[in-house]
Amino acid sequence: MAELKMNITYEKDLDDQAIRIDTDLPYREDYQMKMLKNNEIGDLLKVSGTGIDGGSRYTFRTDGWISLEKQYETKDINREVILEVTEAVLSVIDTIKNYMLNPDNILISPELIFEKGGKYRFCYLPVRYMPLCESFHKLTEFFVKRLDYRDTEGIFLAYRLHKESLQEQYELKTILDDYKEEMNQRKAEMEKKEERTSEIRKGENSRDSFTENIIFSPDQEDMENFYPVGNTGNSVVPLREEYARYGPLKKVVTRFKTGIWGEWEDLITETDGQDGTTHL
């Protein structure tokens, strides 16, 4: 079926804001117009229709609502907006099915999707415009052109929607669900990576702090507290002498054995020229 020719005009004054769509098809007051006139369909702009010059004119009230095209004329679009608009498309499709309306008649175009306060409204044209799958793909081209390329997740989402919607038939909800699952996986992996990096940094800081506080020579307090005079069998031996001979080395060896200062093989002692006395 050939694409429907439309002429879009805007009217705006102090008390009236609307968009008019003229087509060359004769106007018909069919069940669709009755549904649209007699029901408050939340996801759609209110519409009225009439015949004009052998064709038809449909007028949509846009009071306070701004089109995507106008809103992002001079600024970039990000992941949050792409996600909101796509979910709004899914919502309006579900909504109009309750009124026996055809999703292909939703005008999925940046200049005909309106936003106010984080909510979105669409125009429903009672005469067929183009298949929904095709019109949504055209919308993804708008996303790609206006995308904020500093937004990594926005790039992932826009690319996926654009690529998947190239198919003749596709399930938009499935595409969106798959993207959200992959996004959560990427987020979880990033959090794990940041957690590992944080643990490594804490470990490095702890080792640096320990190294700065190492004391190699024993002080008098150590000798008084841990090496009192004691009995070693048949004779009384001043254990302070034992400390003087082996105390510092024993402390170092103990630290190496427990892994505090590396491997046991790394221990280096110097005894050359020291008359039997060992020093670090």
N, C-alpha and C positions, 0 to 999 in steps of 0.2 A: 504494500500500500504506500502510495506517495505521501511524503511529509506534508502535513496540513500547513497552509500559508496563513500566517497571523500578522496583524498589524497592531502593535502595542503602543498605547498613548497613556500619558499620565495627566491627571487633573488635580490641582492643589490650590485651595484658597483657605481662608480662615476657618471655615466650617466644614470643608469637604476635602477629603483626601481619598483618591481612588485610582485604580488602574483599569484601563479599558482594553479589551482584546476583541478585535474585529476579525471575522473570518468570512470567506466567500461561500460558505455553506448556509443554506436556508435555516432559519431559526425554527426549532420545534420545541413545544412545551411537553416534553416526554416525562416519563416517571423519574428520570434523573433530576430534572429541574424541580419537580415536586418534592423529591426527597431533600434537595438542597435548600429549598425555600421553607419547608415546614419543619425542619429539624435544626437544632443547634449542634453542629458537628465540630467538636472542639479543635481538631487539627486543621480545619479548613477556614479560609476567609469567607465571609458572607458574600454571596453572589446574586446578581439579578441579570435577566436576559431579555432581549428584545430583537425583533427583526429590523433590518435597516438596509435599504437599497438592494434587496434581493439576497442579502447575506444575513449575518447574525452578529450581535454585539453583546459581550458579557462584561459586566462591571463588578469589580471586586473592591470592597472597602478596605483601605489600608491605614486607617487612622492610627498614628503612633508606631506603626510597624515599618521597619527598614529592611530593604532587600539585602541579601548577601553581597551582591555586586556592588552596591553603594557603600555598604559597611566596610568592605575590604578593598576599596578602590585605591587607598593609599597606605595600607598596612598589611602585614603578613598574616597568614592563617596558620594556626598551630594544631597540634594533635587533639587538644580538648574540643576545639570547634568542629574539626572533621568528625570526631566521634559523636558529638552531640547532633550534628546534622544527619549523619547516617542513621543513628538511632531514631531520630525524628521521622525519617523516611519509613523505617520499619513500623513505627507507631501509627503513622497515617494510613499505611496499607492495611494494618489490622483493623483500624477504626472504620474505614469506609466499607470494608467487607460486611460489617454489621448492617449497612444500609443498602446492600446489593449494588454498590457502585464499583466501577471498573478501575483497578489500579493503573492501567495504562493511560487513563485520562488525567492523572495527576501531572501537573507541569513541573517536572524536576529540572529547574533551570535557575542559575544564580540570581537572575533579575526577577524571578517569580517565586523565590523562597524568602519569606519574611521572618524577622526576628525582633523580639521585644522582651526584655527582662529575662533572657535565657530560655525563652519558649519560642517555638517555631510554628509558622502557619504556611499552608500551601494553597495554591489555586487549583481548583478542579474544573476542567473544561468538559462539558457534556459531550462534545464531539471528539472523536479519537485524534490524538496528536501524534504520538509515536510510542512504540513499545517501552515499557518501564525499564527493561534491561538496557536498552540503548540510551535512553535519556539519562539514566544514572551514570553511565560511563562518561557521558559528556560533562556531567557534574564533577567527576573525578579529574578531568582535565583542568577544570577551574582550581581544584585543590592543588594540583601539581604546580600550576603557574603562580599561584599566590602563596605557596608554602614558605614557612620560615625554615630555612635550611640549617639553622642552628639547633633546631628541635629534632633530635635523633629519632625519637619514637614517632614524631610526625612524618618523617621520611619513610619509616617502615610501614606505617598505616596507609599513607597516600599511595605508595608504590604497590602495596598488596591490593588495595581496592582497584587501582587503575589496571593492573595486570589481570586480576581475576575477572573483572567486568568486561574484558575483551571477548570473552566467550559469548556465544549466542544465548545460552541458558546458564544461569548460575543461581545459587542460593545466597542472598546477601547476608542473612543471619548467620549462616555457617561460616562465611568468610570472616565476619566480625568476631564470632566466637573463637575461631582458630587464631586470629590475631591476638585477642586478649589472653589466651592461654600461652602463646609464645612470649607476649610482653611480660607476663608474670614469671615465666621461666628466666627471661633475661634479667628481671629485677632480682630474683632470688640468687642467681649466679653472681650478680654484681655485689649483693650484700655479703655473700660468702667471701668473695675476693677482698672486700673492704675489711671484713672481720679478720681474715688471715693476715692482711697487711698490718692491721692494728696490733695483733698479737706479736708479730715479728718485731715491730717497733718497740713494744713494751719490753720484749726480751732483750733487745739491744740496749735499751736504756738501763735495764736492770743490771746487765753485765758491766756496762760502763760505770754505773754507780758503785758496784762491788769492787771493781779494779781500783777506783780512786781511793777506797777506804782500806786497802790491804796494808797491814803493819807487819814488817819482817822481823823486827827485833823485839824480844820480850821486855816487858817493863817490870818494875819492882813489885807492882801489885799482883801480877801473874805468879811471881815467885812466892810471895807470901801466902797467896790463896791456894795454890795447887801443888806446891812443893815444900811442905813442912818437913821437919826432921822426923824420920821414921825408923822402924826396926826391920832389918833385912836378913835376919837369921841369927847368927851367933854374935854379931857386933852391930852397934848402932852406927849408921852411916848418914851423914847429912845429905838428904835428898836434893838440897839445893845444888850440890855439886853435880848430881845426875842431870839436873835441868841445865846447868851451865854447859855440860858436855853435849847433851842430846836434845834438850828441850826445843830449841828453835827448829832443828831439823825434823823432829817428830811432828811438830805442828804442820810443817810444810808437806811432809809425806802424807799425813792424814788427809790434807786438802786435796792432794793429787789422787789419792786412792778413792775418795768419795766423788771425784769428777768435778770438783769445784774449779780446779786449775788445769783441766785437760787430762791427757793420758799419762799413765805411770811412766812410760818410756820417755816422756818429755822432761822428767826431772834431771837437772844438771847440777852436779856439785863440784866444787873445786877443792882439791886437797894438796895440790903440788906445793911443796915448800912450807908445809904447815905443821911439822913436828907432831904428826898424829892427831891434830885437832881439826875437825871438819867444820867448814863454814859454807854458807850459801853464797 
